Amino acid sequence: MNKDITIHLIPNAHLDPVWLWDWREGFTEMITTTRVVLDLMDEFPELTFVRGEAFLYRHIEQNDPSAFRRLQARVAEGRWDVVGGTMLQGDMNMPATETFVRHMLFAQRYFHERFGLKARAGWSADCFGHSAALPDLLEAGGLEYYAYTRPGSVPEHNTFWWEGPAGGRLLVHRPLVGWYGMERHELSGRLDGLLEKAGRLTTRTMACFMGLGDHGGHPSRRMLAEAGEWRKAHPGVIVRFSTLTRFFDELRAEIAGRADAAMPVFKGELNFAPRGIYSAAARFKFAYRRAEALVRRAERVAAVTDAAGTLPAGPSQARALDLREAWEAILFNTFHDILPGAAIERAYDEQFDWLAIAPHAARMAEQRAVRDFAATLDTRVRPAAPDMPAGLPMFLFNPHPWPYRGTVEMEACLDYRPIWKYQDCPDRLPVTVLDPQAGALPLQKIANENLFVQNLNLRNRVLVPVELPAMGWKVVEFAYDETAREAPVPDPVQAGELSISGGEWDVKAVPGGAGVQITSAGRPLLDEPGLTALTVEDPWGTWGDFAESPSSTSLTQVRHAWRVTGVEAGERGPLRATLNVRMEAGRSRMDLAVAVASGRSALDVSVRVFWDERSARLKLALPGRFTRAEYDVMGGSIRRGPLGEVPGGRWVRLEGEGCSLGFASDALYNFNLTDAGVFQATVARATRYSADLPAKAEEHQWRAVPDLGELKFRFLLTRDLPALERLAAELEQPPLVMHVNPAAGPGARAGGMMTLEPDTVRLLAIKPAEDRQGWILRLQSASDRVVEPRVSWLGQPLALAPVLPHALATFRIMRKTPGGWQAIPVDICENTCQSARTDNIEGRLP
């Protein structure tokens, strides 16, 4: 009965480069594991091996060239299987879509350059759940198959077709018996278990993952010997050493060749694995999110200003950006034991250092790009009056492909010395901000970033309303000007003693109250008690509960209900009014600066938390009658009802009977829509580092608790659901404001570089091509229908191929000869698509 069964032995060595150890130890072990496996391959000619993660391959190449050459030879003969298609096994829920695309772009190009192939089988041995859009992303990166282990029961089938919202389809397998590794004595039992399950399967092609794991490892000699003994004892079963790709190839061939072997099709997310990781190590998550956003903005700014610098007849060769190291800092820190929060404290100390490369490099790239581009513009200011300081040119840039209409803040020294005329009355200093098109702008003086000699005007900070072109710039003049006259604000906002109001918004809070009362267009935005916070019991370890017990999946047992202990109006209009609200509970406090801005459809909140609890978590609570939510996730969005603690991204769209609300943040990933209709957003947990078991607050008193101390983040609320995605993008990537030098360049003081329509098409990236031949434009459809993107690029329309529902679309933008631009469809790895047409744009450049 077992004659037609084939068991593929798949030796592997899962290696966490960072977990209960630091990256140096992890990378060192990678070399040791590789050497041992190569020696075993010499000794056992049948032995095969699978390995993913381009970061680790590159480390071997750079630090043990001899082992790398041996490895290349084993790849060439088909015994070493290059899998994964990513730089390492990252988290599959929290990174931005473009971040995951970069994993595949960098890794697949590396694999092709070093081995002459690209990975075809995805391999996530140990990550904690998977976004529903992952099949679309992996297929776009050239993968056909996917193997994973978590969660262990979603879906109910172990082998299935997984289909994404864009129609991407992967053949997927989850181990039938055991996990990705095994104990030294376990192989025979695994094979017995597979044989026992074979009778209940429609397919006869099976996989047995073998090897020691987590800290490297490999199949041991005992395992190899037991494999031979088991094979001799079961002559009717074909047992052979294989690879992940070979297993899937044979499985797919069997499915195609047998009518009774059809596989079920699964659509949706492969979630949820232990849920504590969506908010563990919040301080690191916040830093990661800021770094990710800064690098993406800097890349856009640098790429489009570089392309604009080729006008009117320059080459199509993009200037190299110094952002590769920044991107790699982001990619490494997506690792499934780093970003999710599962590593030890010492490792996080070092990963903060590594991650910090990214935001610094981003700011350097922005500064260089703006400096060079501004030198081509007219950034002159008016001649100074006698014995008066000249104004300062300020460069504003909108990194989004739609016009920006809102406020920006700018601060500067308006003279080289204090302006003594206004000593002790600095608010009377006459200042102006001159727009090249609108003239003097309305402005509001706001608090400086320092408390140094506040009776003098060493620094001056203002808030001004601006209109910036799509993906465009504007140069304004910020000046001390005795002739300045106050420009009126059409719809001023105002502040009372315990309240602020303006436009559709009214906000108030009272000491002793349970929350912040918010009214939108005369209706309460939230049910009682309004915007509030809760401390809930969370005894679970770092990961949460691996068993997914009901008490762990939705944490709502309240330890402390927070109360308002202080209220004070801050800014008082006319452009923006803020209400400072302090809430406290237990040993913790939270300061919220709630802001209403003239003409703005969103309420903005800046939060500063001092967190001091143990075995608990802090949640924002937005009570309503919400019954369903749409969450931004990696690769798109997903709709869910009340499912307990779930992962999400930059925005959440909430709806219910007679109510709707948009929420966006620049930091949070963990949400819970309760059965009672309350939307909760976890800010931080108070667990222990790398702890797998529950613990009471009084236990492990001398062990460190992550995230104690101060945390900062921002969020917004809006009823304007169609605008939510744009508001979220602007929250995370606000307009760039930078001082530049005055110069008499030929370029205009304002202009746009790119527009994108319709709004159901998202801009993921504008970047230099990896080979520097042109620029890469990456889009994604958010529509359920085929959409035809309309792009204007440096004043020229680009004809782009239609984009399928929810699909990615990548184009190489190059200059034509003698003029115009062309958009050439390419894949994620920036190779021209074989079946794609080239869309040429005729015409001369302006």
Secondary structure by P-SEA (a helix, b strand, c coil): ccccbbbbbbbbbbbcccccccaaaaaaaaaaaaaaaaaaaaaccccccccccaaaaaaaaaccaaaaaaaaaaaaacccccccccccccccccccaaaaaaaaaaaaaaaaacccccccccccccccccccaaaaaaaaacccbbbbccccccccccbbbbbcccccccccccccccccccccccaaaaaaaaaaacccccccbbbbbbccccccccccaaaaaaaaaaaaacccbbbbbccaaaaaaaaaaaaaacccbbbbbbccccccccccccccaaaaaaaaaaaaaaaaaaaaaaaaaaaaaacccccccccccccaaaaaaaaaacccccccccccaaaaaaaaaaaaaaaaaaaaaaaaaaaaaaaacccccccccccbbbbbbbbbbbccccccbbbbbbbccccccccccccccccccbbbbbbccccccbbbbccccccccccccccccccccccccccbbbbbbbbbcccbbbbbbcccccccccccccccccccccccccbbbbbcccccccccccccccbbbbccccccccccccccccccccccbbbbcccccccccccbbbbbbbbbcccbbbbbbccccccccbbbbbbbbbcccccccccccccccccbbbbbccccccccccccccccccbbbbbccccccccccccccbbbbcccbbbbbbccccccccccccccccccccccccccccccccccccccccaaaaaaaaaaccbbbbbbcccccccccccccccccccccccccccccccccbbbbbbbbccccbbbbbbbccccccccccccccbbbbbbbbbcccbbbbbbbbcccccccccbbbbbbbcccc
